[in-house]
Each structure stands twice: as structure tokens, then as C-alpha cells.
């Protein structure tokens, strides 16, 4: 199974009600992952961004080789877990980028 499909699947398994995969959030998450390869790995500077949702959040991961590892890391973090389980979200998307330094970036986005 594809890395990102597995990330989305595992996140939905953890929720009471699965989120719908949004092609727009997938595209935006891929762009964000590519941006994170070229800048500091941080949520900083992201506050301005909203792809048209009234409620929006993101989870970031760096250099995970297995989808279950990044999802489990997010789940162990209270703020990331809150994004994953937030009942007000209806949509989810994910992105992945391989960076020139040999690392990777994984982005999960949520919206309603």
C-alpha cells in the first residue's frame, strides 16, 4: 500500500467517524511538504494559510520510513492527536516529499 494512503487509512482507523479524503488537501499537503524541504521544519509562518476551510489543522513529520511510525508519533503527541481526533473535521489530505539531504517530510492536513 502507498505510504500516504496508509497514513490516511491509519488516521481514519483511530477516529470514531472516518474523514473523507480531499484531493485539494492532498495537493496542498504535497506542496507544504516540498516547502518544508526548503525551509525550517516548523509550523511557524503557516498561520496565514487556509485552503478555504472554516477550521483547519496540520500535522508534520520528518524522516519517518514507515507510515505507522509517523502516525503513532502523532498519536503520542497531545496536540497532533487532537488534530487527528477532532470531531469538527470532515476532510483529510496527506503529502510527502523527499528532500535533497536524503530526509523526507510528511504532512497531514485537516479541514471542514
N, C-alpha and C positions, 0 to 999 in steps of 0.2 A: 504494500500500500504506500502511496506517495506520502512524503514527510508531512506536508501541510494538511492533506486530507486526514491523516492520523491525528494531528494536533486538534483539528476541528472536531473529529469524532470523539476523542478522549475528553475534550472540554464538555461536549454535549452529554456524555455519559455521566458526568459529575453533577449535572443540573437536573432539577425536577422536571423542567419543560425545556426540550431542546430548542436551540436558536436556529433560525433559517440562515443558510449561507448566502451572503450578499456578494455578487460579482464586483460591485463597486468597492466594498470594503476589502475584498481580496486584492484588487488593483491598488488601492490606496496603501494597504499594508505592505505590498511589494515595493512600492515607491519609497515608503518610510524606511523599510529595511535597507534599501540601497543607499538612502541618505545617511543612515546610521553607520554605514561602512566608511563614509567620507567625513564624518564629524564625530564629536564626542558621543559616547554611549550614554544618553540621558533623556529623560522626559522634558528637560528644560527646553524652552523655545517651542514646545508643542502646544501650549495653552491656546494659542491663536487659532489652531487648526480645528475645523469641524466640517466634515464632509456632508453637511445637510441634515444632521440628526439633532433632535432636541436634547438628547442625553447621549454622551459619547465617552468611551474609555479605551485605553490601550494597555497591553502587557508587552514587555520587551524581554528578549532572551539573547544571550551571546554565547556562541561557541558550544552549543549542545549538539551532540551527534545523533541522539535518538529522540523522537517525539515524546515518548513517555517521560524522559528525564526533564525536558523543559516544562511540560505540563505539571509534573509533580513538583518542580521547584516553584512554579507559580502558585500551586495549591498550598504549599507550605507557607507562603508569604501572605499575611492578612490582607494587604491592600490588593494584591493580584487576585487572591481568592475572591475578594469582594467583587471585583470585575467579573470574574468567571461565573459567579452565582447570582449576580444582581438580577432580580426578577423583572425589573423595568426594561431590560434589554430584550430586543426581538431579533436582532441580526448579529451575525458574526462574520469575520473575514480573517485571513492569515496571509502573511508574506514571508519570504525567505530570500536572503542574499548571501552569496559567497563573496567575501572581501579579498582584496589583493594581498593582504597579510596572511592569508590562509585560514582565517577565522570565518565565522558566519554570524548573521543576525536573523532573529526570528521575531516577528511582530504579530500580535493578535489584537484585532480591533473589534469593538462592540458598539452598537448603536440602536436607537429606536426612533 
